[in-house]
Amino acid sequence: MSITKYKATASLAGLGLLALPALAACGSSDGDGAGGSGGGSKTVTLVSHNSWAVSKDVLAAFEKKSGYKVKVLEDGDAGQAVNKAILTKDNPQGDVFFGVDNTLLSRALDNGLFQSYEAKGSDQVLPEYRVDQDKHRVTPVDTGDICVNYDKAYFSEHKLTPPASFDDLVKPEYRNLLVTENASTSSPGLGFLLGTAARYGDDGWQDYWKKLKANGVKVVDGWEQAYNEEFSGSAGGKKAKADRPLVVSYASSPPAEVIYADPKPTTAPTGVATGTCFRQVEYAGLLSNARNAEGGKALLDFLLSTTFQEDMPLNMFVYPVREGAQVPPEFTKYGPQAEDPETMAPAKIADNRDDWVKSWTSLVLK
């Protein structure tokens, strides 16, 4: 696997459109799709964004123990996959959906995407990641931080200290250095916007973005373009002769740069501005009208198992949410979690997201 496909791409850098596309609602016509024709099916279908990944032996062990064969339907980028799942909820493509995050959670819940199920192990989820405790329509699965990454070589060569905070990014010495994703078309772009709203408040974030725009921030559609084409510190950026040494990405991007490099460097070529982070949480849920609800429940139990939770970091470059789940040392060595990231309650995101995106679009893109 190359750095262009590492699993933070959509898992915590979903690139999908956040506005519902004009698609006709349609489900799978495949007899095995959506778990087959009824409760007796031994196939369970997981619908996800493009970032789903699990070790083959871990998945095989689940299939052997449960008796279910897992079929994975990767359905585009995070926002796109959520939107399509909503449009097809009456005739769903699968049984379980994985990958709706806290920036889009209210959209999924308000549209009745999931039915109630309290997965085994839910009581072991760290308290800060629990939501919807009265109905249990979603199960927390993983977490990670959207943060500005920097190209260490650039700052060393230019004898410039990398930025450490949101405040730093608007300083003259960082003019024309930052590339970010469109908040209306990209999950990390939206997360970065929410981070600034959390940091500067309802009345201050727009003034901050005016300063950021005046300081030469570049906006592109999605993470793939920003990180692999515009960012000089990525493996893809080096090949493309990219000229932006700052990019909105993830705290887990530096370890991916090391783990997928050949040969592997002894230190990560990129760093994280830890004062620019926004915490993101991903959830899975049993789809309304799932044809194989029992298989879906077993799969949700598996996603919260210690075995799966400890398998995630080096496959999807995210952190487990289960208390006591261990993270591989090579993961934390090159990309430790932010100690004090910006956060925002899902209810506040739900109340403000659409208005903030509209305001941001008018302010930054026009």
C-alpha positions, 0 to 999 in steps of 0.5 A: 500500500502506498501513502496515497492510499493510507487509511486515514484518507477517508476514515478520518479524511473523508473527501465526500460531498457534504450536500445530498446529491440528486440521486435516485434512491436505490438499493442493491439488487444482488441477492447477497447484497444487504445480507441476502434475502433474509435473517437466515443469510450467512453473508453480512454486508458492511457499507463503508467509505473507501478507508475500511481496512482490517487484517486478513487473519483478524477478519477470518477469525471473526468469520469462523467464530460467527459463521458469517461471511463479511462482504464489504461495499466501499461506497466512495468518500465519507460524506458521499457514502453517508449521503447515499446511505440516507438516500437508499435507507428504505432499500439499503445496500447493506446491513451495517454502515461504518464511517459516519463521524461526529461532523455528520452524525446529526444528519444520519440520525435525523434522517433515520439511517440507523435502528437501535442496537447496543453492541456488546462492549458498549460499556467499555467505550471511553465515556467521552466518545459515547453518544445517543445513549438513550437509543443506541443507534450508533456505536463509537468505533475510532477516533483521531485528530484533524491537525495542520501537518508541516514539512520538516525539511522546508522549515529546517532549510528556511530556518523557520520555526513551524507554526504551533497553533491556530494563531500562528497560521495568520502570522506573516512568516507563514504567508502562502504556506498553508493548503486546506480542504473545502469545508463544503466538500471535505470532511477534514476541511469541515473539521478544520472549520469546526476547530476554528469555530471551537477555538474562536467562538461563534462571533470570532471564527469568521474574523479568523478566516478573513485573516487566514485568507489574507495570509494566502491560504489555498483551498482545494476540494479534498484531502487527496489533492491537498495532501498528495499534490499540494503538500511538499512534505508528503511522498506524493507531494515530493514527486509532484514538486508541491510548494505548500509546506503546511496542510490540513491532515491528521495527527496520524499522517506522520506515522503513515509516512514512515510505515509505508515508506521504502526505505523507512526513515528513522524519523517522520518527515512531517510533524503536527502543529498540535495547537490546531487539532480538532477531535473526530470520532467515527461511528457504525450502526445497524442500518434501518431495514437491514436484511440481515439484522442478526449478522449486522449485530454480530458485526457491530459486536466485532467492531468493538472487540479488543481484537478489532480495536487493537488491529485498527491503528496500523490499518486505518491510522485511527485510535481505538475507543475501547478502554484498555485497547493497546496501540502499537508503539510505532504508531504513537512514536511518530504521531501521538494524539493531541493532548488538548484538541478542540472539541464540539458537542454533536448537538452544536455541530447539528445546530450550526454546521450548515450555516457555518459552511454557507458563511465560510463558502461566501467568505473564503471562496468568493 
